[in-house]
Amino acid sequence: MAIMSSHHPLAFAFGVLGNIVSTMVYLAPISTEGFKSLPYLVALFSSMLWFYYAMLKNDAFLLITINSFGCVIETIYIGLYIAYASRKNRISTIKVFATMNMGLFSLILLITEFLVENSVRAKVLGWINVAVNVSVFASPLSIVAQVIRTRSVEFMPFPLSFFLTLTAITWFFYGLFAKDFCVALPNILGFLLGLVQMVLYAVYRNASEVMEEQKLPENLKTIVILSTLGASEVYPVEAKSEVDEVAKELEQAEPRKQEKAMEAQEGLQSNGDEV
């Protein structure tokens, strides 16, 4: 109850809701371009910064809980990726991890600890977090442009957009009622971008199906390869034409086999007569 007493009641309620929704997002990683490590490296970097920020404040227990969980789960994802990825992707992941999650975070830690006064340290780190989160929230703009250009929502799954928007709403109200504007400000942008994505999904979700049907010829089939990581890829294949070619080759090969067998049999008979 001491934790709740240090918060505004509504701030505590939205903080708990934010923990629940953010946990769901952490446990349901979705990559629109297959399983890549960069989203998880960025998520780990953000969680590390917010965890450090929460440790500098006196009443940020709810930020500590969700971001400590985020650090653990994102580290697990990255570890699994490094263990099972190709050598090229493994090396690139380790390089980014060493540069951003170790090098850049250590630099921020050293600067704020030794070059910033204790009275403004949390505020300075908070604004660093705002800059990082604004850049993260702004990254889906390329996906928004792609959806408008291609009229396809293939790379913008609605469930992910919905839950990220809900996360932004809950943490905005937490920051608002807790009077922590470093938490509230970037989530305004997150809410607006999430709303734009859901509107675009509603507009183009049927258009993409129509365009796909018009684009594929009748003789094209699709092979769906399902990954154990949840991503699926669809490859159009000229199945009918390939089957026809194989059938023709078999038809042409069968008479030749029969002729060769008859020739071999006649050769054996002729040899027997000579004996």
Short mmCIF file of the C-alpha atoms (twelve columns), coordinates in Angstrom:
data_MODEL
# 
_entry.id   MODEL 
# 
loop_
_atom_site.group_PDB 
_atom_site.id 
_atom_site.type_symbol 
_atom_site.label_atom_id 
_atom_site.label_alt_id 
_atom_site.label_comp_id 
_atom_site.label_asym_id 
_atom_site.label_seq_id 
_atom_site.Cartn_x 
_atom_site.Cartn_y 
_atom_site.Cartn_z 
_atom_site.pdbx_PDB_model_num 
ATOM 1   C CA . MET A 1   0.000  0.000   0.000   1 
ATOM 2   C CA . ALA A 2   2.998  2.283   0.468   1 
ATOM 3   C CA . ILE A 3   3.616  2.058   -3.260  1 
ATOM 4   C CA . MET A 4   0.077  3.194   -4.040  1 
ATOM 5   C CA . SER A 5   0.187  5.991   -1.475  1 
ATOM 6   C CA . SER A 6   3.164  7.576   -3.238  1 
ATOM 7   C CA . HIS A 7   1.185  7.757   -6.505  1 
ATOM 8   C CA . HIS A 8   -1.928 9.561   -7.593  1 
ATOM 9   C CA . PRO A 9   -4.682 6.878   -7.582  1 
ATOM 10  C CA . LEU A 10  -5.255 7.256   -11.343 1 
ATOM 11  C CA . ALA A 11  -1.519 7.219   -12.006 1 
ATOM 12  C CA . PHE A 12  -1.249 3.956   -10.071 1 
ATOM 13  C CA . ALA A 13  -4.222 2.456   -11.967 1 
ATOM 14  C CA . PHE A 14  -2.834 3.400   -15.401 1 
ATOM 15  C CA . GLY A 15  0.635  2.260   -14.331 1 
ATOM 16  C CA . VAL A 16  -0.670 -1.185  -13.432 1 
ATOM 17  C CA . LEU A 17  -2.637 -1.334  -16.710 1 
ATOM 18  C CA . GLY A 18  0.471  -0.216  -18.582 1 
ATOM 19  C CA . ASN A 19  2.465  -3.021  -16.954 1 
ATOM 20  C CA . ILE A 20  -0.140 -5.581  -18.049 1 
ATOM 21  C CA . VAL A 21  -0.410 -4.368  -21.655 1 
ATOM 22  C CA . SER A 22  3.328  -3.879  -22.041 1 
ATOM 23  C CA . THR A 23  3.924  -7.407  -20.743 1 
ATOM 24  C CA . MET A 24  1.585  -8.750  -23.431 1 
ATOM 25  C CA . VAL A 25  3.498  -6.829  -26.089 1 
ATOM 26  C CA . TYR A 26  6.849  -8.094  -24.761 1 
ATOM 27  C CA . LEU A 27  5.616  -11.696 -24.808 1 
ATOM 28  C CA . ALA A 28  4.222  -11.498 -28.336 1 
ATOM 29  C CA . PRO A 29  7.092  -10.362 -30.568 1 
ATOM 30  C CA . ILE A 30  5.984  -9.729  -34.133 1 
ATOM 31  C CA . SER A 31  8.273  -8.760  -36.956 1 
ATOM 32  C CA . THR A 32  6.710  -7.750  -40.257 1 
ATOM 33  C CA . GLU A 33  9.823  -8.672  -42.208 1 
ATOM 34  C CA . GLY A 34  10.670 -11.989 -40.621 1 
ATOM 35  C CA . PHE A 35  12.588 -12.521 -37.401 1 
ATOM 36  C CA . LYS A 36  15.221 -9.776  -37.223 1 
ATOM 37  C CA . SER A 37  17.264 -8.730  -34.239 1 
ATOM 38  C CA . LEU A 38  17.184 -4.925  -34.560 1 
ATOM 39  C CA . PRO A 39  13.682 -4.393  -33.050 1 
ATOM 40  C CA . TYR A 40  14.694 -6.422  -29.994 1 
ATOM 41  C CA . LEU A 41  18.030 -4.645  -29.641 1 
ATOM 42  C CA . VAL A 42  16.261 -1.261  -29.738 1 
ATOM 43  C CA . ALA A 43  13.605 -2.482  -27.273 1 
ATOM 44  C CA . LEU A 44  16.338 -3.672  -24.900 1 
ATOM 45  C CA . PHE A 45  18.154 -0.342  -25.196 1 
ATOM 46  C CA . SER A 46  14.954 1.575   -24.417 1 
ATOM 47  C CA . SER A 47  14.160 -0.684  -21.446 1 
ATOM 48  C CA . MET A 48  17.668 -0.219  -20.064 1 
ATOM 49  C CA . LEU A 49  17.374 3.565   -20.279 1 
ATOM 50  C CA . TRP A 50  13.932 3.659   -18.640 1 
ATOM 51  C CA . PHE A 51  15.071 1.275   -15.913 1 
ATOM 52  C CA . TYR A 52  18.027 3.543   -15.140 1 
ATOM 53  C CA . TYR A 53  15.699 6.567   -15.196 1 
ATOM 54  C CA . ALA A 54  13.275 4.870   -12.791 1 
ATOM 55  C CA . MET A 55  16.118 4.011   -10.414 1 
ATOM 56  C CA . LEU A 56  17.023 7.704   -10.212 1 
ATOM 57  C CA . LYS A 57  13.495 8.644   -9.176  1 
ATOM 58  C CA . ASN A 58  11.975 7.982   -5.769  1 
ATOM 59  C CA . ASP A 59  8.465  6.863   -6.729  1 
ATOM 60  C CA . ALA A 60  8.798  5.008   -10.038 1 
ATOM 61  C CA . PHE A 61  8.268  1.405   -8.884  1 
ATOM 62  C CA . LEU A 62  5.857  0.654   -11.738 1 
ATOM 63  C CA . LEU A 63  8.453  1.793   -14.275 1 
ATOM 64  C CA . ILE A 64  11.050 -0.406  -12.571 1 
ATOM 65  C CA . THR A 65  8.876  -3.533  -12.734 1 
ATOM 66  C CA . ILE A 66  7.952  -3.343  -16.426 1 
ATOM 67  C CA . ASN A 67  11.363 -2.268  -17.676 1 
ATOM 68  C CA . SER A 68  13.244 -4.852  -15.621 1 
ATOM 69  C CA . PHE A 69  10.927 -7.467  -17.150 1 
ATOM 70  C CA . GLY A 70  11.565 -5.947  -20.580 1 
ATOM 71  C CA . CYS A 71  15.330 -6.175  -20.125 1 
ATOM 72  C CA . VAL A 72  15.075 -9.862  -19.198 1 
ATOM 73  C CA . ILE A 73  12.697 -10.923 -21.977 1 
ATOM 74  C CA . GLU A 74  14.491 -8.932  -24.714 1 
ATOM 75  C CA . THR A 75  17.832 -10.392 -23.613 1 
ATOM 76  C CA . ILE A 76  16.332 -13.871 -23.979 1 
ATOM 77  C CA . TYR A 77  15.066 -13.067 -27.476 1 
ATOM 78  C CA . ILE A 78  18.450 -11.709 -28.536 1 
ATOM 79  C CA . GLY A 79  20.246 -14.702 -27.025 1 
ATOM 80  C CA . LEU A 80  18.020 -17.103 -28.957 1 
ATOM 81  C CA . TYR A 81  18.598 -15.136 -32.141 1 
ATOM 82  C CA . ILE A 82  22.380 -15.233 -31.723 1 
ATOM 83  C CA . ALA A 83  22.246 -18.961 -30.998 1 
ATOM 84  C CA . TYR A 84  20.211 -19.915 -34.074 1 
ATOM 85  C CA . ALA A 85  20.875 -17.180 -36.666 1 
ATOM 86  C CA . SER A 86  23.237 -17.523 -39.602 1 
ATOM 87  C CA . ARG A 87  26.873 -16.560 -39.079 1 
ATOM 88  C CA . LYS A 88  26.441 -13.258 -40.954 1 
ATOM 89  C CA . ASN A 89  23.355 -12.206 -38.966 1 
ATOM 90  C CA . ARG A 90  24.939 -13.382 -35.719 1 
ATOM 91  C CA . ILE A 91  28.004 -11.195 -36.261 1 
ATOM 92  C CA . SER A 92  25.939 -8.130  -37.229 1 
ATOM 93  C CA . THR A 93  23.719 -8.600  -34.151 1 
ATOM 94  C CA . ILE A 94  26.711 -8.832  -31.826 1 
ATOM 95  C CA . LYS A 95  28.208 -5.677  -33.397 1 
ATOM 96  C CA . VAL A 96  24.998 -3.671  -32.891 1 
ATOM 97  C CA . PHE A 97  24.617 -5.030  -29.355 1 
ATOM 98  C CA . ALA A 98  28.182 -4.061  -28.474 1 
ATOM 99  C CA . THR A 99  27.847 -0.603  -30.042 1 
ATOM 100 C CA . MET A 100 24.383 0.410   -28.816 1 
ATOM 101 C CA . ASN A 101 23.422 -1.687  -25.801 1 
ATOM 102 C CA . MET A 102 26.878 -1.723  -24.246 1 
ATOM 103 C CA . GLY A 103 28.859 1.185   -25.722 1 
ATOM 104 C CA . LEU A 104 26.212 3.907   -26.070 1 
ATOM 105 C CA . PHE A 105 24.409 2.971   -22.854 1 
ATOM 106 C CA . SER A 106 27.704 2.991   -20.937 1 
ATOM 107 C CA . LEU A 107 28.538 6.412   -22.398 1 
ATOM 108 C CA . ILE A 108 25.159 7.814   -21.281 1 
ATOM 109 C CA . LEU A 109 25.642 6.247   -17.857 1 
ATOM 110 C CA . LEU A 110 29.109 7.772   -17.419 1 
ATOM 111 C CA . ILE A 111 28.051 11.223  -18.629 1 
ATOM 112 C CA . THR A 112 24.988 11.419  -16.390 1 
ATOM 113 C CA . GLU A 113 26.825 10.038  -13.349 1 
ATOM 114 C CA . PHE A 114 29.987 12.150  -13.542 1 
ATOM 115 C CA . LEU A 115 29.167 15.236  -15.613 1 
ATOM 116 C CA . VAL A 116 25.598 16.000  -14.525 1 
ATOM 117 C CA . GLU A 117 24.611 17.270  -11.109 1 
ATOM 118 C CA . ASN A 118 22.601 14.937  -8.938  1 
ATOM 119 C CA . SER A 119 19.681 17.383  -8.684  1 
ATOM 120 C CA . VAL A 120 19.027 17.387  -12.450 1 
ATOM 121 C CA . ARG A 121 20.338 13.929  -13.351 1 
ATOM 122 C CA . ALA A 122 16.906 12.294  -13.605 1 
ATOM 123 C CA . LYS A 123 15.568 15.196  -15.675 1 
ATOM 124 C CA . VAL A 124 18.482 15.038  -18.144 1 
ATOM 125 C CA . LEU A 125 18.142 11.280  -18.527 1 
ATOM 126 C CA . GLY A 126 14.384 11.687  -18.913 1 
ATOM 127 C CA . TRP A 127 14.837 13.990  -21.895 1 
ATOM 128 C CA . ILE A 128 17.346 11.558  -23.408 1 
ATOM 129 C CA . ASN A 129 14.658 8.887   -23.091 1 
ATOM 130 C CA . VAL A 130 12.139 11.221  -24.728 1 
ATOM 131 C CA . ALA A 131 14.462 11.663  -27.735 1 
ATOM 132 C CA . VAL A 132 15.049 7.908   -28.023 1 
ATOM 133 C CA . ASN A 133 11.353 7.082   -27.749 1 
ATOM 134 C CA . VAL A 134 10.319 9.727   -30.282 1 
ATOM 135 C CA . SER A 135 12.751 8.205   -32.788 1 
ATOM 136 C CA . VAL A 136 11.382 4.724   -32.039 1 
ATOM 137 C CA . PHE A 137 7.772  5.865   -32.398 1 
ATOM 138 C CA . ALA A 138 8.634  7.695   -35.631 1 
ATOM 139 C CA . SER A 139 10.137 4.574   -37.234 1 
ATOM 140 C CA . PRO A 140 6.713  3.215   -38.372 1 
ATOM 141 C CA . LEU A 141 6.372  6.242   -40.676 1 
ATOM 142 C CA . SER A 142 8.197  4.261   -43.380 1 
ATOM 143 C CA . ILE A 143 5.617  1.478   -43.008 1 
ATOM 144 C CA . VAL A 144 2.788  4.028   -43.221 1 
ATOM 145 C CA . ALA A 145 4.262  5.399   -46.467 1 
ATOM 146 C CA . GLN A 146 4.605  1.867   -47.838 1 
ATOM 147 C CA . VAL A 147 0.978  1.065   -47.029 1 
ATOM 148 C CA . ILE A 148 -0.225 4.200   -48.835 1 
ATOM 149 C CA . ARG A 149 2.024  3.537   -51.828 1 
ATOM 150 C CA . THR A 150 1.218  -0.166  -52.237 1 
ATOM 151 C CA . ARG A 151 -2.353 -0.052  -50.860 1 
ATOM 152 C CA . SER A 152 -1.452 -3.173  -48.887 1 
ATOM 153 C CA . VAL A 153 -1.435 -3.776  -45.111 1 
ATOM 154 C CA . GLU A 154 0.714  -6.900  -45.401 1 
ATOM 155 C CA . PHE A 155 3.522  -5.323  -43.367 1 
ATOM 156 C CA . MET A 156 1.298  -3.635  -40.772 1 
ATOM 157 C CA . PRO A 157 -0.526 -6.230  -38.631 1 
ATOM 158 C CA . PHE A 158 -3.545 -4.751  -36.866 1 
ATOM 159 C CA . PRO A 159 -3.130 -6.551  -33.481 1 
ATOM 160 C CA . LEU A 160 0.376  -5.158  -33.020 1 
ATOM 161 C CA . SER A 161 -0.710 -1.617  -33.949 1 
ATOM 162 C CA . PHE A 162 -3.690 -1.856  -31.599 1 
ATOM 163 C CA . PHE A 163 -1.734 -3.037  -28.563 1 
ATOM 164 C CA . LEU A 164 1.095  -0.552  -29.131 1 
ATOM 165 C CA . THR A 165 -1.493 2.234   -29.323 1 
ATOM 166 C CA . LEU A 166 -3.130 0.976   -26.135 1 
ATOM 167 C CA . THR A 167 0.295  0.897   -24.463 1 
ATOM 168 C CA . ALA A 168 0.948  4.497   -25.500 1 
ATOM 169 C CA . ILE A 169 -2.436 5.583   -24.075 1 
ATOM 170 C CA . THR A 170 -1.924 3.914   -20.708 1 
ATOM 171 C CA . TRP A 171 1.603  5.263   -20.207 1 
ATOM 172 C CA . PHE A 172 0.538  8.734   -21.340 1 
ATOM 173 C CA . PHE A 173 -2.104 8.892   -18.621 1 
ATOM 174 C CA . TYR A 174 0.326  7.406   -16.111 1 
ATOM 175 C CA . GLY A 175 2.830  10.163  -16.878 1 
ATOM 176 C CA . LEU A 176 0.089  12.788  -16.857 1 
ATOM 177 C CA . PHE A 177 -1.338 11.898  -13.434 1 
ATOM 178 C CA . ALA A 178 2.113  11.177  -11.988 1 
ATOM 179 C CA . LYS A 179 3.273  14.560  -13.355 1 
ATOM 180 C CA . ASP A 180 6.130  12.805  -15.148 1 
ATOM 181 C CA . PHE A 181 6.096  14.516  -18.528 1 
ATOM 182 C CA . CYS A 182 9.166  12.615  -19.742 1 
ATOM 183 C CA . VAL A 183 6.884  9.565   -19.767 1 
ATOM 184 C CA . ALA A 184 3.787  11.368  -21.071 1 
ATOM 185 C CA . LEU A 185 5.241  13.378  -23.986 1 
ATOM 186 C CA . PRO A 186 6.628  10.620  -26.265 1 
ATOM 187 C CA . ASN A 187 3.466  8.569   -25.805 1 
ATOM 188 C CA . ILE A 188 1.398  11.354  -27.371 1 
ATOM 189 C CA . LEU A 189 3.277  10.727  -30.607 1 
ATOM 190 C CA . GLY A 190 2.938  6.973   -30.081 1 
ATOM 191 C CA . PHE A 191 -0.836 7.296   -29.756 1 
ATOM 192 C CA . LEU A 192 -1.173 9.497   -32.857 1 
ATOM 193 C CA . LEU A 193 0.966  7.205   -35.029 1 
ATOM 194 C CA . GLY A 194 -0.858 4.133   -33.750 1 
ATOM 195 C CA . LEU A 195 -4.192 5.753   -34.574 1 
ATOM 196 C CA . VAL A 196 -2.977 6.549   -38.096 1 
ATOM 197 C CA . GLN A 197 -1.905 2.925   -38.594 1 
ATOM 198 C CA . MET A 198 -5.279 1.563   -37.485 1 
ATOM 199 C CA . VAL A 199 -7.139 3.982   -39.767 1 
ATOM 200 C CA . LEU A 200 -4.958 2.941   -42.709 1 
ATOM 201 C CA . TYR A 201 -5.576 -0.711  -41.876 1 
ATOM 202 C CA . ALA A 202 -9.336 -0.121  -41.946 1 
ATOM 203 C CA . VAL A 203 -9.055 1.677   -45.306 1 
ATOM 204 C CA . TYR A 204 -6.723 -0.721  -47.131 1 
ATOM 205 C CA . ARG A 205 -7.375 -4.135  -45.569 1 
ATOM 206 C CA . ASN A 206 -9.806 -5.128  -48.366 1 
ATOM 207 C CA . ALA A 207 -7.991 -3.266  -51.131 1 
ATOM 208 C CA . SER A 208 -4.877 -5.402  -50.684 1 
ATOM 209 C CA . GLU A 209 -6.866 -8.618  -51.196 1 
ATOM 210 C CA . VAL A 210 -8.446 -7.313  -54.402 1 
ATOM 211 C CA . MET A 211 -5.114 -6.150  -55.802 1 
ATOM 212 C CA . GLU A 212 -3.489 -9.496  -54.970 1 
ATOM 213 C CA . GLU A 213 -6.208 -11.406 -56.799 1 
ATOM 214 C CA . GLN A 214 -5.863 -9.185  -59.855 1 
ATOM 215 C CA . LYS A 215 -2.075 -9.361  -59.872 1 
ATOM 216 C CA . LEU A 216 -1.656 -13.159 -59.830 1 
ATOM 217 C CA . PRO A 217 -2.394 -15.053 -63.077 1 
ATOM 218 C CA . GLU A 218 -4.731 -18.024 -62.929 1 
ATOM 219 C CA . ASN A 219 -1.924 -20.536 -63.391 1 
ATOM 220 C CA . LEU A 220 -0.027 -19.265 -60.367 1 
ATOM 221 C CA . LYS A 221 -0.247 -21.104 -57.096 1 
ATOM 222 C CA . THR A 222 1.222  -20.129 -53.754 1 
ATOM 223 C CA . ILE A 223 3.470  -22.018 -51.409 1 
ATOM 224 C CA . VAL A 224 3.130  -20.918 -47.799 1 
ATOM 225 C CA . ILE A 225 6.202  -21.560 -45.660 1 
ATOM 226 C CA . LEU A 226 5.396  -21.329 -41.958 1 
ATOM 227 C CA . SER A 227 8.207  -20.520 -39.578 1 
ATOM 228 C CA . THR A 228 8.312  -21.857 -36.036 1 
ATOM 229 C CA . LEU A 229 8.909  -18.246 -34.983 1 
ATOM 230 C CA . GLY A 230 5.481  -17.183 -36.190 1 
ATOM 231 C CA . ALA A 231 6.393  -15.446 -39.428 1 
ATOM 232 C CA . SER A 232 5.092  -16.819 -42.686 1 
ATOM 233 C CA . GLU A 233 6.173  -16.142 -46.230 1 
ATOM 234 C CA . VAL A 234 4.152  -16.672 -49.379 1 
ATOM 235 C CA . TYR A 235 5.933  -17.449 -52.598 1 
ATOM 236 C CA . PRO A 236 4.020  -17.479 -55.930 1 
ATOM 237 C CA . VAL A 237 4.993  -20.503 -57.996 1 
ATOM 238 C CA . GLU A 238 3.985  -21.474 -61.508 1 
ATOM 239 C CA . ALA A 239 2.754  -24.800 -60.256 1 
ATOM 240 C CA . LYS A 240 0.524  -25.751 -63.182 1 
ATOM 241 C CA . SER A 241 3.141  -25.100 -65.860 1 
ATOM 242 C CA . GLU A 242 5.818  -26.979 -63.898 1 
ATOM 243 C CA . VAL A 243 3.548  -29.984 -63.412 1 
ATOM 244 C CA . ASP A 244 2.729  -30.038 -67.120 1 
ATOM 245 C CA . GLU A 245 6.428  -29.948 -68.034 1 
ATOM 246 C CA . VAL A 246 7.230  -32.813 -65.678 1 
ATOM 247 C CA . ALA A 247 4.334  -34.867 -67.066 1 
ATOM 248 C CA . LYS A 248 5.537  -34.323 -70.643 1 
ATOM 249 C CA . GLU A 249 9.064  -35.351 -69.729 1 
ATOM 250 C CA . LEU A 250 7.762  -38.552 -68.144 1 
ATOM 251 C CA . GLU A 251 5.634  -39.314 -71.176 1 
ATOM 252 C CA . GLN A 252 8.621  -38.808 -73.466 1 
ATOM 253 C CA . ALA A 253 10.943 -40.830 -71.240 1 
ATOM 254 C CA . GLU A 254 8.651  -43.855 -70.945 1 
ATOM 255 C CA . PRO A 255 8.744  -44.868 -74.672 1 
ATOM 256 C CA . ARG A 256 12.524 -44.473 -74.720 1 
ATOM 257 C CA . LYS A 257 12.826 -46.780 -71.720 1 
ATOM 258 C CA . GLN A 258 10.626 -49.368 -73.413 1 
ATOM 259 C CA . GLU A 259 12.678 -49.191 -76.630 1 
ATOM 260 C CA . LYS A 260 15.923 -49.654 -74.718 1 
ATOM 261 C CA . ALA A 261 14.491 -52.633 -72.855 1 
ATOM 262 C CA . MET A 262 13.356 -54.270 -76.118 1 
ATOM 263 C CA . GLU A 263 16.762 -53.666 -77.697 1 
ATOM 264 C CA . ALA A 264 18.492 -55.235 -74.700 1 
ATOM 265 C CA . GLN A 265 16.154 -58.238 -74.831 1 
ATOM 266 C CA . GLU A 266 16.741 -58.726 -78.574 1 
ATOM 267 C CA . GLY A 267 20.497 -58.517 -78.002 1 
ATOM 268 C CA . LEU A 268 20.316 -61.272 -75.382 1 
ATOM 269 C CA . GLN A 269 18.257 -63.474 -77.689 1 
ATOM 270 C CA . SER A 270 20.689 -63.014 -80.593 1 
ATOM 271 C CA . ASN A 271 23.622 -63.926 -78.370 1 
ATOM 272 C CA . GLY A 272 21.806 -67.051 -77.234 1 
ATOM 273 C CA . ASP A 273 21.134 -68.152 -80.843 1 
ATOM 274 C CA . GLU A 274 24.799 -67.730 -81.735 1 
ATOM 275 C CA . VAL A 275 25.810 -69.938 -78.825 1 
# 
